[in-house]
Protein backbone atom coordinates (compact mmCIF):
# COMPACT_ATOMS: atom_id res chain seq x y z
CA UNK A 1 0.00 0.00 0.00
CA UNK A 2 1.28 3.46 -0.90
CA UNK A 3 1.90 5.74 2.06
CA UNK A 4 0.04 8.81 0.87
CA UNK A 5 0.43 11.67 3.31
CA UNK A 6 -1.64 14.13 1.27
CA UNK A 7 -5.00 15.04 2.77
CA UNK A 8 -8.16 15.37 0.76
CA UNK A 9 -8.36 19.04 1.68
CA UNK A 10 -5.15 19.64 -0.29
CA UNK A 11 -6.76 18.47 -3.50
CA UNK A 12 -8.31 20.76 -6.13
CA UNK A 13 -9.16 24.18 -4.75
CA UNK A 14 -12.46 25.98 -5.21
CA UNK A 15 -13.08 29.02 -7.42
CA UNK A 16 -15.34 31.46 -5.57
CA UNK A 17 -16.95 34.09 -7.81
CA UNK A 18 -18.39 37.03 -5.86
CA UNK A 19 -20.54 39.54 -7.68
CA UNK A 20 -23.54 41.79 -7.25
CA UNK A 21 -24.79 45.24 -8.24
CA UNK A 22 -22.67 48.36 -8.06
CA UNK A 23 -22.69 49.82 -4.56
CA UNK A 24 -23.45 46.56 -2.76
CA UNK A 25 -19.99 46.47 -1.16
CA UNK A 26 -18.09 43.78 -3.05
CA UNK A 27 -14.74 45.51 -2.60
CA UNK A 28 -15.35 46.14 1.10
CA UNK A 29 -16.27 42.51 1.73
CA UNK A 30 -13.25 41.23 -0.19
CA UNK A 31 -10.95 43.56 1.74
CA UNK A 32 -12.42 42.24 5.01
CA UNK A 33 -11.98 38.65 3.85
CA UNK A 34 -8.31 39.39 3.16
CA UNK A 35 -7.84 40.67 6.72
CA UNK A 36 -9.39 37.47 8.10
CA UNK A 37 -6.37 35.57 6.73
CA UNK A 38 -8.55 32.98 5.07
CA UNK A 39 -6.94 30.48 2.75
CA UNK A 40 -8.04 32.50 -0.27
CA UNK A 41 -5.95 33.65 -3.23
CA UNK A 42 -7.27 36.77 -4.91
CA UNK A 43 -7.59 36.48 -8.68
CA UNK A 44 -5.22 38.73 -10.61
CA UNK A 45 -6.68 40.28 -13.76
CA UNK A 46 -4.89 41.02 -17.00
CA UNK A 47 -5.09 44.50 -18.51
CA UNK A 48 -3.70 46.54 -21.38
CA UNK A 49 -3.60 49.79 -19.41
CA UNK A 50 -0.25 51.13 -18.28
CA UNK A 51 0.88 50.37 -14.71
CA UNK A 52 0.27 53.12 -12.20
CA UNK A 53 2.90 54.18 -9.71
CA UNK A 54 3.54 51.40 -7.20
CA UNK A 55 1.72 48.71 -9.14
CA UNK A 56 3.60 45.43 -9.69
CA UNK A 57 3.13 43.06 -12.60
CA UNK A 58 1.68 39.75 -11.43
CA UNK A 59 0.45 41.21 -8.14
CA UNK A 60 -1.86 44.09 -9.01
CA UNK A 61 -2.42 43.06 -12.63
CA UNK A 62 -0.81 41.10 -15.40
CA UNK A 63 0.13 43.99 -17.66
CA UNK A 64 -0.14 43.09 -21.34
CA UNK A 65 0.35 44.84 -24.64
CA UNK A 66 -2.80 45.05 -26.71
CA UNK A 67 -1.60 42.46 -29.22
CA UNK A 68 -0.74 40.07 -26.34
CA UNK A 69 -4.22 40.46 -24.89
CA UNK A 70 -5.89 39.90 -28.24
CA UNK A 71 -3.77 36.78 -28.67
CA UNK A 72 -5.16 35.57 -25.33
CA UNK A 73 -8.69 36.24 -26.56
CA UNK A 74 -8.10 34.35 -29.80
CA UNK A 75 -6.66 31.35 -27.94
CA UNK A 76 -9.45 31.18 -25.32
CA UNK A 77 -7.01 32.00 -22.52
CA UNK A 78 -9.48 34.20 -20.63
CA UNK A 79 -12.48 33.18 -18.56
CA UNK A 80 -14.01 36.56 -19.32
CA UNK A 81 -12.94 39.95 -20.63
CA UNK A 82 -14.30 43.39 -21.39
CA UNK A 83 -13.06 46.70 -22.76
CA UNK A 84 -13.34 49.93 -20.77
CA UNK A 85 -12.07 53.35 -21.81
CA UNK A 86 -9.98 51.84 -24.60
CA UNK A 87 -8.30 49.19 -22.45
CA UNK A 88 -8.95 45.47 -22.07
CA UNK A 89 -9.48 43.81 -18.70
CA UNK A 90 -9.92 40.07 -18.21
CA UNK A 91 -9.45 36.99 -16.04
CA UNK A 92 -6.61 34.70 -17.19
CA UNK A 93 -7.71 31.08 -17.25
CA UNK A 94 -4.22 29.70 -16.56
CA UNK A 95 -3.71 31.66 -13.33
CA UNK A 96 -7.03 30.38 -11.99
CA UNK A 97 -6.46 26.77 -13.04
CA UNK A 98 -2.87 26.64 -11.72
CA UNK A 99 -3.96 28.07 -8.37
CA UNK A 100 -6.75 25.51 -8.05
CA UNK A 101 -4.43 22.64 -8.97
CA UNK A 102 -2.18 23.72 -6.10
CA UNK A 103 -5.12 23.03 -3.79
CA UNK A 104 -5.70 26.72 -3.06
CA UNK A 105 -9.07 28.45 -3.08
CA UNK A 106 -9.30 31.50 -5.30
CA UNK A 107 -11.81 34.35 -5.14
CA UNK A 108 -12.81 36.49 -8.08
CA UNK A 109 -14.61 39.78 -7.41
CA UNK A 110 -16.42 40.76 -10.57
CA UNK A 111 -19.51 42.48 -11.95
CA UNK A 112 -22.57 40.39 -12.80
CA UNK A 113 -22.20 40.11 -16.58
CA UNK A 114 -18.58 39.05 -16.17
CA UNK A 115 -19.58 36.42 -13.60
CA UNK A 116 -22.08 34.88 -16.01
CA UNK A 117 -19.36 34.69 -18.68
CA UNK A 118 -17.10 32.90 -16.19
CA UNK A 119 -19.90 30.44 -15.41
CA UNK A 120 -20.17 29.51 -19.09
CA UNK A 121 -16.50 28.51 -19.19
CA UNK A 122 -16.06 27.36 -15.57
CA UNK A 123 -19.42 26.01 -14.36
CA UNK A 124 -17.76 24.09 -11.51
CA UNK A 125 -17.04 27.40 -9.78
CA UNK A 126 -19.07 28.55 -6.78
CA UNK A 127 -21.09 31.64 -7.59
CA UNK A 128 -22.15 33.96 -4.77
CA UNK A 129 -24.47 36.93 -5.29
CA UNK A 130 -23.96 39.73 -2.78
CA UNK A 131 -27.23 41.49 -1.99
CA UNK A 132 -28.00 44.77 -0.20
CA UNK A 133 -30.34 44.61 2.81
CA UNK A 134 -32.89 46.46 0.66
CA UNK A 135 -33.07 48.51 -2.52
CA UNK A 136 -33.57 51.61 -0.36
CA UNK A 137 -30.26 50.86 1.38
CA UNK A 138 -28.54 50.32 -1.97
CA UNK A 139 -29.90 53.69 -3.13
CA UNK A 140 -28.52 55.31 0.04
CA UNK A 141 -25.08 53.75 -0.48
CA UNK A 142 -24.89 54.97 -4.07
CA UNK A 143 -26.17 58.43 -3.12
CA UNK A 144 -23.76 58.95 -0.20
CA UNK A 145 -20.80 58.47 -2.53
CA UNK A 146 -21.56 62.01 -3.68
CA UNK A 147 -20.12 61.48 -7.14
CA UNK A 148 -23.26 60.55 -9.08
CA UNK A 149 -25.92 62.77 -10.61
CA UNK A 150 -29.62 62.13 -10.05
CA UNK A 151 -29.87 60.62 -13.53
CA UNK A 152 -26.81 58.44 -12.93
CA UNK A 153 -28.26 57.16 -9.65
CA UNK A 154 -31.56 56.37 -11.36
CA UNK A 155 -29.71 54.45 -14.09
CA UNK A 156 -27.61 52.55 -11.54
CA UNK A 157 -30.72 51.50 -9.63
CA UNK A 158 -32.37 50.32 -12.84
CA UNK A 159 -29.29 48.27 -13.73
CA UNK A 160 -29.15 46.88 -10.18
CA UNK A 161 -32.75 45.69 -10.42
CA UNK A 162 -31.98 43.94 -13.72
CA UNK A 163 -28.90 42.30 -12.22
CA UNK A 164 -30.75 41.08 -9.13
CA UNK A 165 -33.20 39.30 -11.45
CA UNK A 166 -30.24 37.18 -12.60
CA UNK A 167 -29.72 35.72 -9.10
CA UNK A 168 -31.20 32.41 -10.27
CA UNK A 169 -27.91 31.71 -12.05
CA UNK A 170 -25.99 31.77 -8.75
CA UNK A 171 -25.41 29.07 -6.15
CA UNK A 172 -25.68 31.26 -3.06
CA UNK A 173 -27.04 34.63 -2.00
CA UNK A 174 -25.43 36.58 0.85
CA UNK A 175 -26.98 39.75 2.24
CA UNK A 176 -24.37 42.39 3.04
CA UNK A 177 -26.11 43.98 6.01
CA UNK A 178 -22.98 43.81 8.15
CA UNK A 179 -19.61 43.17 6.55
CA UNK A 180 -18.40 40.80 9.27
CA UNK A 181 -21.56 38.68 9.06
CA UNK A 182 -21.33 38.56 5.26
CA UNK A 183 -17.71 37.40 5.51
CA UNK A 184 -18.63 34.69 8.01
CA UNK A 185 -21.28 33.37 5.62
CA UNK A 186 -18.83 33.33 2.70
CA UNK A 187 -16.27 31.54 4.87
CA UNK A 188 -18.90 28.90 5.72
CA UNK A 189 -19.72 28.47 2.03
CA UNK A 190 -16.06 27.85 1.19
CA UNK A 191 -15.75 25.24 3.95
CA UNK A 192 -18.94 23.49 2.87
CA UNK A 193 -17.91 23.43 -0.78
CA UNK A 194 -14.55 21.85 0.08
CA UNK A 195 -16.46 19.09 1.91
CA UNK A 196 -18.72 18.14 -1.02
CA UNK A 197 -18.27 14.48 -1.87
CA UNK A 198 -17.87 15.14 -5.60
CA UNK A 199 -14.79 17.24 -4.87
CA UNK A 200 -13.04 14.36 -3.09
CA UNK A 201 -14.56 11.37 -4.89
CA UNK A 202 -11.68 10.79 -7.33
CA UNK A 203 -9.09 10.93 -4.54
CA UNK A 204 -11.19 8.66 -2.34
CA UNK A 205 -11.48 6.04 -5.08
CA UNK A 206 -7.71 6.23 -5.58
CA UNK A 207 -7.17 5.54 -1.88
CA UNK A 208 -9.56 2.59 -1.96
CA UNK A 209 -7.74 1.19 -4.98
CA UNK A 210 -4.47 1.26 -3.05
CA UNK A 211 -5.80 -1.06 -0.33
CA UNK A 212 -7.79 -3.51 -2.46
Buried (B, 14 or more C-beta within 10 A) or exposed (E): EEEEEEEBEEBBBBBBBBBBBBBBBBEBBBEBBEEEEBEBBBBBBBBBBEEEEEEEEEEBBBBBEEEEBBEBEEEEBBBBBEEEEEBBBBBBBEBBBEBBEEBBBBBBBBBBEBBBBBBEBBEEBBBBBBBBEEBEBBBEBBBEEEEBEEEEBEEBBEBBEEBBEBBEEBBBEBBBEEBEEBBEBBBEBBEEBBEEEEBBEEBEEEBEEEEE
